[in-house]
Structures are given as C-alpha cells and as structure tokens.
C-alpha cells in the first residue's frame, strides 16, 4: 500500500508498505495438524499496492472571523427541530432543503421590490458580494466547496435583500404584506431568523444596506431588526393577548362559580360567547361573596339571591368526542391562513388551554356540565386541549378583557382569603358543620370566661 503525502517542500513523499494476502490458513493447519512448515506446500503470496493520494485532502482552517456554525450532532440529536428552519432558508447551510423552496418565490418578489425602491440593478448589488465572496465564506465553519462562486454569491445576495426588505416593510407597517399580514407566518419567520445555522454576516448586511441607499441611513440599520424582533412592536393593538394566570380549579377555589349555557336551539347561542357575571355590589364589597357558604350548603343555591352573592363564569357547553380534534385543528388552520385578523376560535382554544392544565380541571368542568366528555378519560381530554395550541400564534385576543377581569378577581386579597377559607374550613357539608360547631363551642367558652368579670362589674 502506498500513501502519498505532500512534504514540506511541496514534493510528494512516498511511504510504502507491503500488504501480503494468503498463506495464513496453511500455516495454521501445519502447526495444529502435526505437519511441520518444511512439509507444507509453499503458498503463493499475492502482494498488492494501494495508493492513497493525500494531496487532495484539505482540512478547513478555522478563521478568527468565523462565527456561524453548524450545530454539533450531539446537540442536534436532543431536539432537531430547534435548529432546523421551518419556512425560510438563510445562508448556505439549508439552501437545498426541498421543504423550504416555497419561500424562494417570495424572496424574488422582495428582491424585485428592493431594486425598485433603491434604483440599483442586480449587477450593482451583486458586486458588493462578489468583491468579498472569499471573506464571507470565512464567516462560516464550513467551506461549501460544492457551491461555486456564482451560486454562493446568488444565495448570499438573495437572502440578504430578503432580510433588509422584510425589515423595511415591517418598519413602514405595511399591513397588506404577504408575511406581515399573517401573524403565524411572521412568527415562524422570526423563529427561523434567530437560528444559528440560518445566519448571514451582519457586517455585510449593513454594508449592502448603506450601498443601496447611497451611503446614507435614513433609518439606522440597527433600528430595523430591533423593531422587527421587539416583543412590544408598536404596530400591534393594545389588546395583545395577555395570559390567564389561573386554572379552572384555582378560579373555583377563589369563589368563581362555573355555569354551563345549554341551549337546544344552537342558532341562539355561540360556543364563543363566554361571559363573566359579577354583581356591582361584589365589585365594591368582595367580602359579600358567599361562595364558601354555598360550597358546604348546596341547597342554598336554589335561592333567587344566590347568583347575586357569587361571581359566575358563564360558558357554553362543549361536547368533546373523537371528532373534536380534527374539527378544531382544521378550523384553526383556516383561521391562521385565510382569516388572520379573525381568530376567535383560536382565542377560544387558548382560553381552554389556560383553564385546563390537569385532569382535576377537566373533572371540575365536567361536574359543572361545561364539558361533556365522550372520550372517557379525563387525562385524554387534558392532553387534547393542551396540544391543540401547539404552533398556534394568538396575537390579539377576543378574550383580552375577560383574561384581565379574571386575573384581577384572583389577585384581590379578599378572594385569596376566601380561597383559604373555603378549602380549609368549608370544603363540604361535614367540614362546614364541624367549623360551625367549633365556632359555637369557642363562643360559649369565651362567654363563660368573661361572665365572672361581667358579674363583678
């Protein structure tokens, strides 16, 4: 076997070894079968020479400016989706993924709009990348030798202009833009743009931006990504979804009663009509909330005044069966794609997700007739509700005011004390009775203690 290495002087040095095949079996039989080596027949040894040309092996040098890496396999195996773009490829790492080809047409549209905006032609813009093509490669941990100069420049230029044009459109608040008008699409694009393998050298992005606008920055370039990635983007409405911080069981413990709205005629009631009813007297004086009394004496709920003495969340009855998941998922997908500004059903499912975290929440809502469980298992319903919202972008919420009202109800100090009072002393009839007896005995004891002092006076 011959191995050819490149010496320090540039001349090929040859190191040769002989690799002999055959004759091994004969030697083994002679030693174990009682026949000496002299009596065995000579085996013909076939020697072959293998040549390995090591001059073609180039180990990529790690440049000091290298800052864009491919994620190590050990990390990728933990969660592959966390490192892989879902909609758009930026840079050379994922440009050949078939599932990302759909966004290439949008890149071309942005490219056309950009050179109309700036008055620069394709050659002028490409020249910036061509001059620094080799230096741009040094920013990546791989050499991408499979990409020739033309293809590499094309990838970098198209992706760079896509990012700049997207930032500019977001800054200008273009509501009719294909990406920015769809909250879910914008969210996925943002997620793809922060991936380690989905990056471009920032230095050249900024240089291309300045060149396109003749060296001027009417809007500072650093301001554009800050506006795009800011969680408090001013273009969003004030009714941006704020989470409900309490589950169904916690709300119930804090004096909130659930009432199922059941209407035989479905044309008179909507599944989305959820209402928080609270008497004006309870708003001013929450201490008059008697839910603790109704929990240990349910017979009092039949009184007419009972509803005015407690807070009620009125929820239309929901029937959950084997078809529910497919129905909700397809309606939610339609809303995300075709009606991005009308996502009531998505808001409704998100609200259910807030209310239901454990199977105890499901059991409570089933007990209150809010949910009709035809899947049998409470755990199955919990899993269904908690997974329906995966990859769903809520944005503005139809239930923004409801979330705020429920959060304020639970943040109230008296309602927190009421939750402790109910759970510890008035959870059911027997515990409530024991509490009343205890108070009665305590009152008599205190009276007997004070009686001698009163008589003296």
Buried (B, 14 or more C-beta within 10 A) or exposed (E): EEBBEBEEEEEEEEEEEEEEEEBEEBEEEBEEEEEEEEEBEEEEEEEEEEEEEEEEEEEBEEEEEBBBEBBEEEEBEEEEEEBBBEBBBBBBBBBEEEEBEEBEEBBEEBBEBBBEEBEBEEEEBBBBBBEBBEEBBBBBBBEBEEBEEEEBBBBBBBBBBBBBBBBBBBBEEBEEBEBBEBBBBBBBBEBBBEBBBBBBBEEBBBBBBBBBBEEEEEBEBEEBBEBBEEEEEEEBEEBBBEEBEBBBBBBBBBBBBBBBBEEEEEEEBEBEEBEBBBBEEBEEEBEEBBBBBBBBBEEBBEEEEBBBBBBBBBBBBBEBEEEBBEEBBEEBBEBBEEEBEEBBBBBBBBBBBBBBBBBBBBBBBBEBBBBBBEBEEBEBBBBBBBEBBEEBBBBBBBBBEBBBBBBEBBEBEBBBEBBEBBBEBBBEEEBBEEBEEEEEEEEEEEEEEEEEEEEEE
